[in-house]
Amino acid sequence: MDRYYFDHNATTPVAPEVLAAMTPCFSRVYGNASSIHNFGREAKALLEQARRQTAALLSCRPAEIVFTGGGTEANNLAILGSVRASPRHRRHLITTAIEHPSVLDACRQLEKEGVEVSYVRAGSDGVVSPDDVRAALGPHTVLISVMHANNEIGTLQPVREIAAIAGEAGALMHADGVQSAGKVPVDVAGLGLDLFSLSGHKIYGPKGTGALFVRRGTPLERVLFGGHHERDRRPGTENVAGLVGLGQAAELAGRSLPAEAPRLAALRDRLERALLDGVGACGVNGAGAARVPNTANLYFDYLEGESMVIALDLKGMAVSTGAACSSGSIEPSHVLTSIGLGPERARASLRFSFGRLNTAEQVEALIEAVAGVVERLRELSPCLPR
């Protein structure tokens, strides 16, 4: 049986070019990048090349890139580090209700430290209103953190407009760009950002690698302690092999974006049209909003998303659900309930996220599989009106 992968927002396969770039770091170039001898200098040279490649993807200076162990660490460093570095009288943070847990949990930690956090809701289209962000501003606001693209429904947030609001208020602006980098053009200066996070394994690089853009002059307190690596921002011996892979992945992403983005958008649109036309009682979450080109999130009424994931996996199709399992019970997605979906519809939603290896033929097979699974499961569903 052929198996097709439609879960690229969860992770991507390592690109062959990335693996080839990393391989010498496991054999010949194995020095510590902090060592001053030849072995160390060779590793340092590769590390700085990766920094230049990553900076080019974001249109920033290489010195503004801080390497991390992934997107979660980058988000934590951005939020905890910037707020803790602020004057004690400025202890207010604005974020949104649809953020990734690595942002929301960092905000909850700051609340335990006495920081006030405002959680702005998104509209029914999955987009946060800049006016709502402006209304949440206070005289003590130090940071606004709004994701660039939502990981579940793919909606692009108006970070440029929100960053302008932050600038007017003298607050810093952070965007979680884990799901936007490599999918849409990113110019951190043009967007007016002070901080921007990305993850290697979302752009065909290795897991356990990430980066945080820190605009020059932005106050940032470290959250880990040890050596003086990464300009005193992130201590610890650098994962040279992984970061070389991140750099190569960033270069590939920038190079392939002009052709790949419209191709993926066409695959996404074909899936949505076919399912909306051929499968009753379904709809697109985030429809009508600007979205990253590779992501479709649809609800299928009277069904459970988890059951559909399992049934599609048995047919060789890898997709994901917006629900998360916790302590043996299925909780509805906080993103979907935040934009107004009821618990049943939120649990009935599936995410399809496309990538470089997906073809039009694979999408046709996916359409056929989804239609068949929906029909079979609805016949068994006790929730379907008879």
C-alpha positions, 0 to 999 in steps of 0.5 A, a space after each residue: 500500500 502506498 503511504 502519503 504524508 499530509 502532516 507537514 505542519 507537524 514536521 517535515 522530512 529532512 531534505 537530501 541537500 540538508 542531510 548532505 550538508 550535515 554529514 561532514 559534521 559527524 565525521 570530519 568537522 567535529 570540533 567545538 565551535 568555541 575552540 580556537 584551534 583549527 578543528 574549532 575554527 572549521 566548525 565555527 566557519 560552518 556555524 557562521 555560514 548557517 547564521 548567514 543563510 538563516 538571516 537571509 531567509 528573514 532579511 536581517 543581519 546575521 548578528 541578529 540571529 540567535 540559534 536555539 534548540 527549536 521553536 519552543 525554546 525560541 518562543 520562550 527566550 523571546 517572551 520570558 527574556 524580553 519581559 524579564 529584561 524590562 523595567 519592573 514598572 512595565 509588567 504587562 504583556 499582550 498575546 492571543 488566545 490562538 497561540 501555540 502552547 509554547 507561547 501560552 505556557 510561557 505567558 502563564 509562567 510570567 503570570 505566576 511572576 506577577 506579570 499581567 497578561 491580556 489574551 486577545 481573541 481572534 474573530 470567527 475567521 481565525 484572524 486577530 483584529 489590530 483594533 482589539 490589540 490596541 484596546 488591550 494596550 496599557 501604560 505598562 505594556 512591554 511586549 505584544 506577541 502574536 503568531 505570524 501564521 496559525 499552526 492549526 488553520 493556517 491563518 496569517 495574522 496582521 503582524 505588520 499592523 500590530 507591530 506598528 501599534 506596538 511601536 507607537 506604544 513603545 512596546 516590543 513586538 514578537 511573532 512566532 514564525 514557526 509556521 510562516 517561515 519558508 511558506 510566505 516571504 518574511 522581512 522582519 524589518 519590513 514587518 516592524 518586528 523586534 523578535 521572530 521565532 523559527 524552527 528547523 524541522 518545519 522547513 525540511 531541516 533537522 529536529 532540535 534546531 531553531 533560531 530567534 531573530 533579535 533586532 539589534 538593541 532589543 533588551 533580552 535576558 537569558 533564560 539558560 545559564 552557562 557559557 557566553 555562546 550566542 552573544 550571551 543570549 543562549 549558553 551551551 555548545 552549539 549543535 553544529 551539525 544540526 544548525 548547518 542543516 538549519 542553515 541549508 534548509 533556510 537557503 532551500 526554503 528561500 530559493 524554492 518559495 516563489 515556485 512552491 507557494 503557488 503549487 501548494 496553494 493549488 493542491 490545497 484549493 483542489 482538496 477544499 473544493 472537492 470535499 466541499 462539493 462532494 462531502 456534505 455537512 463540512 466546511 473550511 475553518 478560517 475560510 475567507 482569511 489569508 492563509 499560508 498556502 499549504 494548510 487546510 483545516 476542515 470540519 466534518 459534522 457528526 464525526 470524531 476527528 480522531 476516528 477519521 485520523 485512524 481510518 485514513 491512516 489505515 488507508 495510507 494517508 497521514 493527516 492530523 486533528 486539531 484535538 489533543 489527547 490529555 489524560 485519556 480524554 480528548 479535549 477540543 482544540 483551543 484554537 477552534 473553540 476560540 474562534 467560535 466552534 462548538 466542542 463537537 465541531 472542533 472535535 470533528 475537524 482535520 488538518 491537512 498540511 502539504 509539502 514538497 513531495 506531495 503531488 496532484 495525484 496524491 491529492 486525488 487519492 486523498 480526496 477519494 480516501 476522505 470521501 470514503 471514510 466520511 461516508 463509512 463513519 457517518 453510517 456508523 455515527 450515532 450523532 447523524 440525524 436519521 
